[in-house]
Amino acid sequence: VGDEIINNEAFSFSSVDDQLIISSQRLIVQHNINATDAIVLQSCLDLRKRVPNDDNLVLLSSDKRLLRAANNENLFVLDPEIASFAEFQELANP
């Protein structure tokens, strides 16, 4: 699944800045996740605010705590260790 997902045009990349780090700190305690996962989760939450149709926003991770936290924040999640590429496509293109 890895290369198929990374090379998919549906993905975009973003940078980490000080504001993102500061805003992610609350997620560490709230969801019992590490700082890196909090930054990833906050990035997705920020992106959800900017994307007109957030049904296409999927957090891809095999980290169980991050997936749980994202679910608690009402994000669509996909674990590549247990999901197929077809399941990813279904989530990304409903």
GISULMO-V202393 format. One record per residue. N is the residue number from 0. RES is the residue in one letter. NEAR is the number of other C-alpha atoms within 10 Angstrom. Layout:
# GISULMO-V202393
n=N res=RES near=NEAR
n=N res=RES near=NEAR
This chain:
# GISULMO-V202393
n=0 res=V near=12
n=1 res=G near=9
n=2 res=D near=7
n=3 res=E near=9
n=4 res=I near=15
n=5 res=I near=11
n=6 res=N near=9
n=7 res=N near=9
n=8 res=E near=8
n=9 res=A near=12
n=10 res=F near=11
n=11 res=S near=7
n=12 res=F near=4
n=13 res=S near=7
n=14 res=S near=6
n=15 res=V near=10
n=16 res=D near=9
n=17 res=D near=8
n=18 res=Q near=8
n=19 res=L near=16
n=20 res=I near=17
n=21 res=I near=11
n=22 res=S near=14
n=23 res=S near=21
n=24 res=Q near=17
n=25 res=R near=14
n=26 res=L near=18
n=27 res=I near=17
n=28 res=V near=12
n=29 res=Q near=10
n=30 res=H near=17
n=31 res=N near=14
n=32 res=I near=20
n=33 res=N near=14
n=34 res=A near=16
n=35 res=T near=14
n=36 res=D near=22
n=37 res=A near=26
n=38 res=I near=22
n=39 res=V near=19
n=40 res=L near=23
n=41 res=Q near=22
n=42 res=S near=18
n=43 res=C near=18
n=44 res=L near=18
n=45 res=D near=13
n=46 res=L near=14
n=47 res=R near=17
n=48 res=K near=10
n=49 res=R near=10
n=50 res=V near=11
n=51 res=P near=9
n=52 res=N near=9
n=53 res=D near=14
n=54 res=D near=14
n=55 res=N near=17
n=56 res=L near=20
n=57 res=V near=18
n=58 res=L near=19
n=59 res=L near=15
n=60 res=S near=17
n=61 res=S near=15
n=62 res=D near=13
n=63 res=K near=11
n=64 res=R near=15
n=65 res=L near=23
n=66 res=L near=21
n=67 res=R near=15
n=68 res=A near=21
n=69 res=A near=24
n=70 res=N near=13
n=71 res=N near=10
n=72 res=E near=14
n=73 res=N near=10
n=74 res=L near=20
n=75 res=F near=17
n=76 res=V near=20
n=77 res=L near=19
n=78 res=D near=16
n=79 res=P near=17
n=80 res=E near=11
n=81 res=I near=8
n=82 res=A near=12
n=83 res=S near=13
n=84 res=F near=14
n=85 res=A near=10
n=86 res=E near=14
n=87 res=F near=18
n=88 res=Q near=13
n=89 res=E near=11
n=90 res=L near=16
n=91 res=A near=16
n=92 res=N near=11
n=93 res=P near=7
